[in-house]
Amino acid sequence: MAAPKKGRNASAQSKPGRSLALILIAIVGLTGGMFVSGHTTPRLGIDLAGGTSITLEAKADQGSAINKANMDTAVEIMNRRVNGLGVSEAEVQTQGERNIIVNIPKGTNSKEARDQVGTTAKLYFRPVLAQEATGAAASPSASASGSSSASPSSSASPSASSTGEQATSSTSPSATATSQGRAVTDALKADSTPSASASGSAKASASPSASASASGGADAESAALQAKYAALDCSKESVRTKAGEGVKAGDPTVACGESSGVWYKYLLGPAAVDGTEVDKAQAVYDTQTAAGWQVTMDFNSKGTKKFADVTAQLAKNTQPQNEFAIVLDGDVVSSPYVQSAITGGNAQISGSFTQEEAQNLANMLSYGALPLSFKEQSVTTVTAALGGDQLHAGLLAGAIGLALVVIYLVAYYRGLSLIAIASLLVSAALTYVLMALLGPAIGFALNLPAVCGAIVAIGITADSFIVYFERIRDEIREGRTLRPAVERAWPRARRTILVSDFVSFLAAAVLFIVTVGKVQGFAFTLGLTTVLDVVVVFFFTKPLMTLLARRKFFADGHKWSGLDPKSLGAKPPLRRTRRPAGPVAGPVETKEA
């Protein structure tokens, strides 16, 4: 039975070069990939590289309370929006009961993130009752222009492509002020789905102030809304931001939209379709009709029915009451006209979109609306100076700690310290290369807590070497030579190392799951280096120890090898004592190897 066991040990000892070659190939391959990708340094977090810190204050909307559930939902949606833009290591977290802090690292598309992160993205499809141009840029005939929205060539059709047709809206000379006023008043009195009014042939783009004097039967609410519409000047930013504040989805409202540098004001009916009924939105480029970038939307079953009903009603009306305005956070993004009912459950927003504008809009529609409105309280530019000083101090502390570990290894283990130092270097190389590659791969960014995790890992890695070395020394103390001691010590050391690293990895995983923000950087780095510790010990430290055990310096137990039997207090070589042939006066002590 002894011979086969010896053969297995001999086979295990004869192939350590394969493991060393494997880890060498892995290091070379990862390093090559790092240089090929062009990311030769790890990406830095906002505390090290600088960036932008945005503080948002929550405001209660109609029916929306500021509570923990709504704040947590807002944080989650903001996180998805920022990640959808490709902003890595952006941090979104609550501060107190009303504030949300968004940290965006330098070097990313932080401007788009800032534009989107606090946007409520409340989308409604509202029927257009009246529209006209405002501001000095408008020409006398601007109110009759078909460029009624931010997308002057926008249209809605059952197909996925834009018709590219431009409807015009002009006031017929035969339409009297009385009939025009009644058209608007009747539309305001209608319910959420517009119907053809008794004066449907009248153009609603005429001044509603005439209808206020001509239709004395209009109720006070309609008259107040028409007066608000008449006084609305969308060329002023302060007026635009307050145009639709505090309006419920079921109430008519006024809004503004911009097209080709000209601002237009809208009188809109109650919301017919809610943006939450949009199941999916994406930016696509229409190559068939040369319509350019557009946003396609797929409605859920409830939205499909509502959209089919409202477009069927709108198709019966005349310009501009055959249009529906796509209102995002109180601004008219587009006001396409309807030629026929759209029953397929999909639609599009088309017009003069750039790729960036289309993708941003699709991003907000896909990830949903925030449950609360937010006001940008402060925007602070974070410089890397403070983080650089802290990083310098952290690296200095790490260097001091590493130096102390090396001094201890050299003083206590002597020649064995060469194996430990080489293993530390291999672990450091793998850690650096992986951090550099994980930046573009999964958005990992190195921050100060992550640096702390890497420093803590020095002790974890050194501890694994110490466990193995002490097991080898224990075997030598029992009287065995080095080569058998190396192989006999490995199974026991392996179990201890795996259990220890499993506990460390489990702690890192739990910390990563239950925490947020920068603490996750610490947990991620700790978990990564713990896994690398197992890889290095199995594929580098043990095979290298097996090879060096064959060298005379270590095999003969040189006093500077760290494995000198005399220094370790080893027992004499183990031999079996034979019983004498004649009578024995006393008991004979036997020892077994």
C-alpha positions as CSV (number, residue, x, y, z in Angstrom):
1,M,0.0,0.0,0.0
2,A,2.9,2.3,0.6
3,A,4.3,2.1,-2.9
4,P,1.2,3.5,-4.7
5,K,1.0,6.4,-2.2
6,K,4.6,7.2,-2.8
7,G,3.9,7.2,-6.5
8,R,1.0,9.6,-6.2
9,N,3.1,12.0,-4.1
10,A,5.9,11.7,-6.6
11,S,3.5,12.5,-9.4
12,A,2.1,15.5,-7.6
13,Q,5.6,16.8,-6.9
14,S,6.7,16.3,-10.5
15,K,4.1,18.7,-12.0
16,P,4.3,22.0,-10.1
17,G,5.6,23.7,-13.3
18,R,2.2,23.3,-14.9
19,S,0.5,25.4,-12.2
20,L,3.2,28.1,-12.4
21,A,3.0,28.2,-16.2
22,L,-0.8,28.5,-16.0
23,I,-0.8,31.5,-13.6
24,L,2.0,33.1,-15.6
25,I,-0.1,32.8,-18.8
26,A,-3.1,34.3,-17.0
27,I,-1.0,37.3,-15.8
28,V,0.4,37.9,-19.3
29,G,-3.0,37.5,-20.9
30,L,-4.8,39.9,-18.5
31,T,-1.9,42.4,-18.8
32,G,-2.1,42.2,-22.6
33,G,-5.8,42.8,-22.5
34,M,-5.3,45.8,-20.2
35,F,-3.0,47.4,-22.7
36,V,-5.1,46.5,-25.7
37,S,-8.2,48.0,-24.1
38,G,-6.3,51.2,-23.4
39,H,-7.3,51.2,-19.8
40,T,-3.9,50.9,-18.1
41,T,-5.0,52.5,-14.8
42,P,-8.0,51.8,-12.6
43,R,-10.9,54.2,-12.9
44,L,-11.1,56.6,-10.0
45,G,-14.2,57.5,-8.0
46,I,-15.4,61.0,-7.3
47,D,-13.4,61.2,-4.0
48,L,-10.2,60.6,-5.9
49,A,-10.8,62.0,-9.4
50,G,-13.3,64.8,-8.5
51,G,-16.6,65.4,-10.1
52,T,-20.0,66.9,-9.4
53,S,-22.2,66.6,-6.4
54,I,-25.9,67.5,-6.8
55,T,-28.3,68.0,-3.9
56,L,-32.0,67.5,-4.7
57,E,-34.8,68.5,-2.4
58,A,-38.1,66.7,-2.6
59,K,-41.4,68.6,-3.1
60,A,-44.8,67.0,-2.4
61,D,-47.0,66.8,-5.5
62,Q,-50.7,66.4,-5.7
63,G,-51.4,63.1,-3.9
64,S,-47.7,62.3,-3.4
65,A,-46.4,62.4,0.1
66,I,-42.7,62.7,1.1
67,N,-42.1,59.4,2.9
68,K,-39.4,56.8,3.0
69,A,-41.1,54.6,0.4
70,N,-41.3,57.4,-2.2
71,M,-37.8,58.5,-1.4
72,D,-36.4,55.0,-1.8
73,T,-38.3,54.6,-5.1
74,A,-36.9,57.9,-6.4
75,V,-33.3,56.8,-5.5
76,E,-33.8,53.5,-7.4
77,I,-35.2,55.2,-10.5
78,M,-32.4,57.8,-10.5
79,N,-29.8,55.0,-10.2
80,R,-31.3,53.2,-13.2
81,R,-31.4,56.5,-15.2
82,V,-27.7,57.3,-14.5
83,N,-26.6,53.8,-15.2
84,G,-28.6,53.8,-18.4
85,L,-26.4,56.8,-19.4
86,G,-23.2,54.9,-18.7
87,V,-22.1,57.0,-15.8
88,S,-20.0,54.6,-13.7
89,E,-19.6,54.9,-9.9
90,A,-22.3,57.5,-9.6
91,E,-23.7,57.5,-6.1
92,V,-27.4,58.2,-5.4
93,Q,-28.4,58.1,-1.8
94,T,-30.8,59.9,0.6
95,Q,-29.8,62.5,3.1
96,G,-32.3,63.2,5.9
97,E,-36.0,63.0,5.1
98,R,-36.2,65.4,2.0
99,N,-32.9,65.4,0.3
100,I,-31.1,63.1,-2.2
101,I,-27.4,63.4,-3.0
102,V,-26.1,62.5,-6.4
103,N,-22.3,62.2,-6.9
104,I,-21.2,62.0,-10.5
105,P,-17.5,61.3,-11.2
106,K,-15.4,63.5,-13.4
107,G,-14.8,62.3,-16.9
108,T,-18.3,60.9,-17.5
109,N,-21.3,62.3,-19.3
110,S,-22.3,64.1,-16.1
111,K,-24.1,66.9,-17.9
112,E,-26.8,64.5,-19.3
113,A,-27.0,62.8,-15.9
114,R,-27.5,66.2,-14.2
115,D,-30.3,67.0,-16.7
116,Q,-32.1,63.7,-16.2
117,V,-31.4,62.7,-12.6
118,G,-34.0,65.1,-11.0
119,T,-36.4,65.2,-13.9
120,T,-39.7,63.8,-12.7
121,A,-40.5,62.4,-16.2
122,K,-44.3,62.5,-15.7
123,L,-45.6,61.9,-19.1
124,Y,-49.2,62.6,-20.2
125,F,-50.9,62.5,-23.6
126,R,-53.3,65.5,-23.7
127,P,-55.6,66.7,-26.5
128,V,-54.7,70.1,-27.9
129,L,-57.5,72.6,-27.6
130,A,-55.6,75.7,-28.8
131,Q,-52.1,76.8,-29.7
132,E,-50.3,79.9,-30.8
133,A,-46.8,81.3,-30.9
134,T,-45.6,83.7,-28.2
135,G,-42.6,86.0,-27.8
136,A,-40.8,88.5,-30.0
137,A,-39.6,85.9,-32.4
138,A,-43.1,85.1,-33.5
139,S,-44.3,86.5,-36.8
140,P,-47.9,87.9,-37.2
141,S,-48.9,84.7,-38.8
142,A,-47.1,82.5,-36.3
143,S,-50.3,81.6,-34.5
144,A,-51.5,79.9,-37.6
145,S,-48.3,78.0,-38.1
146,G,-48.3,74.2,-38.0
147,S,-45.0,74.3,-36.2
148,S,-46.8,73.9,-33.0
149,S,-44.4,71.9,-30.9
150,A,-40.8,71.0,-30.2
151,S,-41.0,68.6,-33.1
152,P,-42.3,70.6,-36.1
153,S,-42.5,67.6,-38.4
154,S,-44.0,65.3,-35.8
155,S,-46.9,63.1,-36.7
156,A,-48.7,60.1,-35.3
157,S,-49.6,57.1,-37.5
158,P,-50.4,53.5,-36.9
159,S,-47.1,52.5,-38.4
160,A,-43.7,52.8,-36.9
161,S,-42.6,55.4,-39.4
162,S,-43.3,59.1,-39.5
163,T,-45.4,60.4,-42.3
164,G,-43.3,63.6,-42.3
165,E,-46.4,65.6,-43.3
166,Q,-46.9,69.1,-41.8
167,A,-50.4,70.2,-41.0
168,T,-51.2,73.8,-41.0
169,S,-53.5,75.7,-38.8
170,S,-55.0,79.0,-39.9
171,T,-57.9,81.1,-38.8
172,S,-60.6,81.0,-41.5
173,P,-61.9,84.5,-42.3
174,S,-65.4,83.2,-42.1
175,A,-64.9,82.0,-38.5
176,T,-66.3,84.5,-36.1
177,A,-64.9,85.3,-32.7
178,T,-68.1,83.9,-31.2
179,S,-67.8,80.5,-32.8
180,Q,-64.1,80.4,-32.0
181,G,-64.8,81.1,-28.3
182,R,-67.5,78.5,-28.2
183,A,-65.2,75.9,-29.7
184,V,-62.7,76.4,-26.9
185,T,-65.3,76.6,-24.2
186,D,-67.0,73.4,-25.4
187,A,-63.7,71.6,-25.5
188,L,-63.0,72.7,-21.9
189,K,-66.3,71.3,-20.8
190,A,-65.8,68.0,-22.6
191,D,-64.5,65.0,-20.7
192,S,-61.0,63.4,-20.9
193,T,-61.5,62.1,-24.5
194,P,-62.1,65.0,-26.9
195,S,-65.0,64.9,-29.2
196,A,-65.9,67.0,-32.2
197,S,-67.5,70.2,-30.9
198,A,-70.5,71.9,-32.3
199,S,-68.3,74.5,-33.7
200,G,-65.6,72.0,-34.8
201,S,-64.9,73.9,-38.0
202,A,-63.7,76.9,-36.0
203,K,-60.0,77.1,-35.4
204,A,-59.1,77.1,-31.8
205,S,-55.9,79.0,-32.3
206,A,-57.8,82.3,-32.2
207,S,-57.4,84.4,-29.1
208,P,-59.4,82.9,-26.2
209,S,-59.8,86.4,-24.8
210,A,-62.5,87.0,-27.4
211,S,-64.4,83.9,-26.2
212,A,-64.2,85.2,-22.6
213,S,-66.3,88.2,-23.6
214,A,-68.5,86.4,-26.1
215,S,-69.5,83.3,-24.1
216,G,-71.0,84.7,-20.9
217,G,-72.3,81.2,-20.0
218,A,-68.8,79.8,-19.5
219,D,-68.2,78.8,-15.9
220,A,-65.6,80.6,-13.8
221,E,-63.0,77.8,-14.0
222,S,-63.0,77.7,-17.8
223,A,-62.9,81.5,-17.9
224,A,-59.9,81.6,-15.5
225,L,-58.0,79.0,-17.6
226,Q,-58.7,80.9,-20.8
227,A,-57.5,84.1,-19.1
228,K,-54.3,82.3,-18.0
229,Y,-53.8,81.0,-21.5
230,A,-54.2,84.5,-23.0
231,A,-51.7,86.0,-20.6
232,L,-49.2,83.2,-21.0
233,D,-45.8,84.3,-22.5
234,C,-43.7,81.2,-23.1
235,S,-40.7,83.2,-24.2
236,K,-40.0,83.9,-20.5
237,E,-38.3,81.0,-18.6
238,S,-39.8,82.1,-15.3
239,V,-43.3,81.8,-16.8
240,R,-42.6,78.5,-18.5
241,T,-41.5,76.8,-15.3
242,K,-44.7,77.8,-13.5
243,A,-47.1,77.2,-16.4
244,G,-48.4,73.8,-15.3
245,E,-47.5,73.6,-11.6
246,G,-49.9,71.8,-9.3
247,V,-52.2,70.6,-12.1
248,K,-53.8,67.2,-11.8
249,A,-53.9,64.8,-14.7
250,G,-57.7,65.0,-14.9
251,D,-57.7,68.8,-15.2
252,P,-57.2,70.9,-18.3
253,T,-54.0,73.0,-18.3
254,V,-51.7,75.3,-20.2
255,A,-48.2,74.4,-21.3
256,C,-45.3,75.6,-23.4
257,G,-43.2,74.0,-26.2
258,E,-40.3,75.2,-28.4
259,S,-39.7,74.7,-32.1
260,S,-36.9,76.2,-34.2
261,G,-36.2,78.9,-31.6
262,V,-39.9,79.9,-31.3
263,W,-41.9,79.2,-28.2
264,Y,-45.5,78.2,-28.5
265,K,-48.3,78.1,-25.9
266,Y,-50.9,75.4,-25.6
267,L,-54.3,75.1,-24.1
268,L,-54.6,71.3,-23.3
269,G,-57.5,69.1,-22.2
270,P,-57.4,66.5,-19.4
271,A,-54.8,63.7,-19.8
272,A,-56.1,60.9,-21.9
273,V,-53.2,58.5,-21.5
274,D,-50.7,58.3,-18.6
275,G,-47.0,57.8,-19.3
276,T,-46.9,54.9,-16.8
277,E,-48.9,52.9,-19.4
278,V,-45.9,53.0,-21.7
279,D,-44.4,49.6,-21.5
280,K,-41.2,50.2,-23.4
281,A,-39.5,53.1,-25.1
282,Q,-36.3,53.2,-27.3
283,A,-34.5,55.6,-29.6
284,V,-34.3,54.4,-33.2
285,Y,-33.1,56.0,-36.4
286,D,-35.6,55.8,-39.3
287,T,-33.7,55.1,-42.5
288,Q,-36.8,54.3,-44.6
289,T,-38.4,57.7,-44.6
290,A,-35.4,59.8,-43.6
291,A,-37.3,61.0,-40.5
292,G,-34.1,60.9,-38.5
293,W,-34.1,60.0,-34.8
294,Q,-37.3,59.2,-33.1
295,V,-38.6,57.5,-30.0
296,T,-40.8,54.5,-30.3
297,M,-43.2,53.5,-27.6
298,D,-45.1,50.3,-26.8
299,F,-48.1,50.6,-24.6
300,N,-49.4,48.0,-22.2
301,S,-52.9,46.6,-22.6
302,K,-54.6,49.4,-20.7
303,G,-52.6,52.1,-22.5
304,T,-53.3,50.5,-25.9
305,K,-57.0,50.7,-25.4
306,K,-56.9,54.3,-24.1
307,F,-54.6,55.4,-26.9
308,A,-56.8,53.8,-29.5
309,D,-59.9,55.5,-28.1
310,V,-58.3,59.0,-27.9
311,T,-56.8,58.8,-31.4
312,A,-60.1,57.7,-32.9
313,Q,-61.8,60.8,-31.4
314,L,-59.0,63.1,-32.4
315,A,-59.0,61.9,-36.0
316,K,-62.5,63.3,-36.4
317,N,-61.5,66.8,-35.4
318,T,-60.0,69.7,-37.4
319,Q,-56.7,71.4,-36.9
320,P,-55.4,71.9,-34.2
321,Q,-57.9,69.8,-32.2
322,N,-56.8,66.7,-34.1
323,E,-53.5,66.9,-32.3
324,F,-52.4,65.4,-29.0
325,A,-49.6,66.9,-27.0
326,I,-47.0,64.7,-25.4
327,V,-46.4,66.6,-22.2
328,L,-43.3,65.7,-20.2
329,D,-43.0,67.4,-16.8
330,G,-45.2,70.2,-17.9
331,D,-43.4,70.9,-21.2
332,V,-44.8,69.9,-24.6
333,V,-42.2,67.6,-26.2
334,S,-44.2,67.1,-29.4
335,S,-47.8,67.6,-30.7
336,P,-48.3,65.2,-33.5
337,Y,-51.6,65.3,-35.4
338,V,-53.7,62.2,-35.9
339,Q,-54.9,61.0,-39.3
340,S,-56.6,57.8,-38.1
341,A,-57.1,55.7,-35.0
342,I,-53.9,54.0,-33.8
343,T,-54.9,50.6,-32.5
344,G,-51.6,48.6,-32.6
345,G,-50.4,49.5,-29.1
346,N,-47.4,51.4,-30.3
347,A,-46.6,54.9,-31.3
348,Q,-43.6,57.2,-31.8
349,I,-42.4,60.7,-31.1
350,S,-40.6,62.0,-34.2
351,G,-39.3,65.3,-35.3
352,S,-36.0,67.2,-35.2
353,F,-34.4,65.0,-32.5
354,T,-30.7,64.5,-32.2
355,Q,-29.4,61.1,-31.2
356,E,-28.7,62.3,-27.7
357,E,-32.1,63.9,-27.3
358,A,-33.9,60.8,-28.5
359,Q,-31.9,58.5,-26.2
360,N,-32.4,60.7,-23.2
361,L,-36.1,60.8,-23.7
362,A,-36.4,57.1,-24.2
363,N,-34.3,56.5,-21.1
364,M,-36.6,58.5,-18.9
365,L,-39.7,56.9,-20.4
366,S,-38.3,53.4,-20.0
367,Y,-37.3,53.8,-16.3
368,G,-40.5,55.5,-15.2
369,A,-41.5,58.6,-13.5
370,L,-40.3,59.7,-10.1
371,P,-43.0,59.6,-7.4
372,L,-42.0,63.1,-6.3
373,S,-40.8,66.3,-7.8
374,F,-37.4,67.5,-7.0
375,K,-35.8,71.0,-6.8
376,E,-32.1,71.3,-7.5
377,Q,-30.9,72.8,-4.2
378,S,-27.2,72.9,-4.9
379,V,-24.5,71.8,-7.4
380,T,-21.0,71.5,-6.1
381,T,-17.9,70.7,-8.1
382,V,-15.7,68.3,-6.1
383,T,-12.0,68.7,-6.7
384,A,-9.6,65.8,-6.5
385,A,-7.1,67.7,-4.3
386,L,-8.6,66.5,-1.0
387,G,-9.0,63.0,-2.2
388,G,-5.5,63.0,-3.6
389,D,-4.1,63.9,-0.2
390,Q,-6.2,61.2,1.4
391,L,-5.1,58.7,-1.2
392,H,-1.5,59.7,-0.6
393,A,-1.9,59.1,3.1
394,G,-3.7,55.8,2.5
395,L,-1.0,54.5,0.1
396,L,1.7,55.6,2.6
397,A,-0.1,53.7,5.4
398,G,-0.3,50.7,3.0
399,A,3.4,50.9,2.2
400,I,4.4,51.1,5.8
401,G,2.2,48.1,6.6
402,L,3.6,46.1,3.7
403,A,7.2,47.0,4.8
404,L,6.4,45.8,8.3
405,V,5.0,42.5,6.9
406,V,8.1,42.0,4.8
407,I,10.5,42.7,7.7
408,Y,8.6,40.2,9.9
409,L,8.7,37.6,7.1
410,V,12.4,38.0,6.5
411,A,13.3,38.0,10.3
412,Y,11.2,35.0,11.2
413,Y,11.1,32.9,8.0
414,R,14.4,33.9,6.4
415,G,14.6,32.0,3.1
416,L,10.9,31.2,3.1
417,S,10.2,34.9,3.0
418,L,11.3,34.9,-0.7
419,I,8.3,32.7,-1.5
420,A,6.0,34.9,0.5
421,I,7.2,38.1,-1.1
422,A,7.0,36.6,-4.6
423,S,3.4,35.5,-3.8
424,L,2.5,39.0,-2.6
425,L,3.9,40.5,-5.8
426,V,1.8,38.1,-7.9
427,S,-1.3,38.9,-5.9
428,A,-0.7,42.7,-6.3
429,A,-0.2,42.3,-10.0
430,L,-3.4,40.4,-10.5
431,T,-5.3,42.8,-8.3
432,Y,-4.1,45.9,-10.2
433,V,-4.8,44.4,-13.7
434,L,-8.3,43.2,-12.7
435,M,-9.2,46.6,-11.2
436,A,-8.0,48.3,-14.4
437,L,-10.1,45.9,-16.6
438,L,-13.2,46.0,-14.4
439,G,-13.5,49.7,-14.8
440,P,-14.7,49.6,-18.4
441,A,-16.3,46.2,-18.0
442,I,-18.7,46.7,-15.1
443,G,-18.1,50.3,-14.2
444,F,-15.9,49.6,-11.1
445,A,-14.2,52.7,-9.9
446,L,-11.5,52.8,-7.2
447,N,-12.4,55.0,-4.2
448,L,-10.8,55.5,-0.8
449,P,-12.7,52.6,0.9
450,A,-11.7,50.3,-2.0
451,V,-8.0,51.3,-1.3
452,C,-8.6,50.4,2.3
453,G,-9.9,47.0,1.3
454,A,-6.8,46.4,-0.8
455,I,-4.6,47.3,2.2
456,V,-6.5,44.9,4.5
457,A,-6.0,42.2,1.9
458,I,-2.2,42.3,2.5
459,G,-2.8,40.8,5.9
460,I,-5.2,38.2,4.6
461,T,-2.8,37.1,1.9
462,A,0.2,37.0,4.3
463,D,-1.8,34.9,6.7
464,S,-2.3,32.2,4.2
465,F,1.4,31.9,3.6
466,I,2.1,31.7,7.4
467,V,-0.4,28.9,7.8
468,Y,1.3,26.8,5.2
469,F,4.8,27.5,6.4
470,E,3.9,26.6,10.0
471,R,2.4,23.3,8.9
472,I,5.6,22.5,7.0
473,R,7.7,23.4,10.1
474,D,5.4,21.2,12.3
475,E,6.2,18.2,10.0
476,I,10.0,18.9,10.2
477,R,9.7,19.1,14.0
478,E,8.3,15.6,13.8
479,G,11.5,14.4,12.2
480,R,10.5,14.3,8.5
481,T,12.6,15.7,5.7
482,L,11.5,18.7,3.7
483,R,10.0,17.1,0.6
484,P,7.6,14.8,2.4
485,A,6.9,17.6,4.9
486,V,5.8,19.9,2.1
487,E,3.3,17.4,0.7
488,R,2.0,16.2,4.1
489,A,1.5,19.8,5.3
490,W,-0.5,20.9,2.3
491,P,-3.8,19.1,3.0
492,R,-4.1,20.4,6.5
493,A,-3.0,23.9,5.5
494,R,-5.3,23.9,2.5
495,R,-8.4,23.3,4.7
496,T,-7.4,26.1,7.1
497,I,-6.8,28.5,4.2
498,L,-10.1,27.7,2.5
499,V,-12.1,28.1,5.7
500,S,-10.4,31.4,6.6
501,D,-10.9,32.8,3.1
502,F,-14.5,31.6,3.0
503,V,-15.3,33.5,6.1
504,S,-13.6,36.7,4.8
505,F,-15.5,36.4,1.4
506,L,-18.8,35.8,3.2
507,A,-18.3,38.9,5.3
508,A,-17.4,40.9,2.2
509,A,-20.5,39.6,0.3
510,V,-22.8,40.5,3.2
511,L,-21.3,43.9,3.5
512,F,-21.7,44.5,-0.2
513,I,-25.4,43.5,-0.2
514,V,-26.5,45.4,2.9
515,T,-24.6,48.6,2.4
516,V,-24.7,51.4,-0.2
517,G,-22.3,53.9,-1.7
518,K,-18.6,53.9,-1.0
519,V,-18.7,51.1,1.6
520,Q,-19.6,48.8,-1.3
521,G,-16.2,49.7,-2.8
522,F,-14.5,48.4,0.3
523,A,-16.6,45.2,0.3
524,F,-16.0,44.5,-3.4
525,T,-12.2,45.0,-3.2
526,L,-12.1,42.8,-0.1
527,G,-14.0,40.0,-1.8
528,L,-11.9,40.3,-5.0
529,T,-8.6,40.1,-3.1
530,T,-9.9,37.1,-1.0
531,V,-10.6,35.1,-4.2
532,L,-7.2,36.1,-5.6
533,D,-5.6,34.9,-2.4
534,V,-7.0,31.4,-3.0
535,V,-5.8,31.5,-6.6
536,V,-2.3,32.6,-5.7
537,V,-1.8,30.1,-2.9
538,F,-3.0,27.1,-5.0
539,F,-1.4,28.0,-8.3
540,F,1.8,29.8,-7.2
541,T,2.8,29.5,-3.5
542,K,2.4,25.7,-3.2
543,P,3.9,24.8,-6.6
544,L,6.8,27.2,-5.9
545,M,7.4,25.6,-2.5
546,T,7.4,22.2,-4.1
547,L,10.1,23.2,-6.6
548,L,12.3,24.9,-4.0
549,A,12.1,21.8,-1.7
550,R,14.2,20.1,-4.3
551,R,17.0,22.6,-4.0
552,K,19.9,21.8,-1.7
553,F,19.7,25.1,0.2
554,F,16.2,24.3,1.5
555,A,16.3,20.5,1.4
556,D,19.4,20.3,3.6
557,G,17.9,22.8,6.1
558,H,20.4,25.6,5.8
559,K,20.3,27.9,8.8
560,W,19.1,30.8,6.6
561,S,16.5,28.8,4.8
562,G,14.0,29.1,7.7
563,L,13.7,25.3,7.8
564,D,16.8,24.4,9.9
565,P,15.7,21.3,11.9
566,K,18.0,22.2,14.8
567,S,16.5,25.7,15.1
568,L,13.0,24.2,14.9
569,G,13.8,21.7,17.7
570,A,13.2,18.7,15.4
571,K,13.2,15.2,16.9
572,P,15.8,12.6,15.7
573,P,15.0,10.8,12.5
574,L,12.2,8.3,13.0
575,R,13.2,4.7,12.9
576,R,11.7,1.4,14.0
577,T,13.8,-0.3,16.9
578,R,14.2,-4.0,16.5
579,R,13.6,-6.5,19.4
580,P,16.8,-8.4,20.5
581,A,16.9,-12.2,19.8
582,G,17.6,-13.2,23.5
583,P,15.6,-12.6,26.6
584,V,15.0,-8.9,27.5
585,A,15.2,-7.7,31.1
586,G,12.7,-4.9,30.6
587,P,10.3,-3.5,28.1
588,V,11.5,-2.4,24.6
589,E,10.4,1.0,23.3
590,T,9.6,1.0,19.6
591,K,9.0,4.0,17.3
592,E,7.3,4.0,14.0
593,A,8.0,6.3,11.2
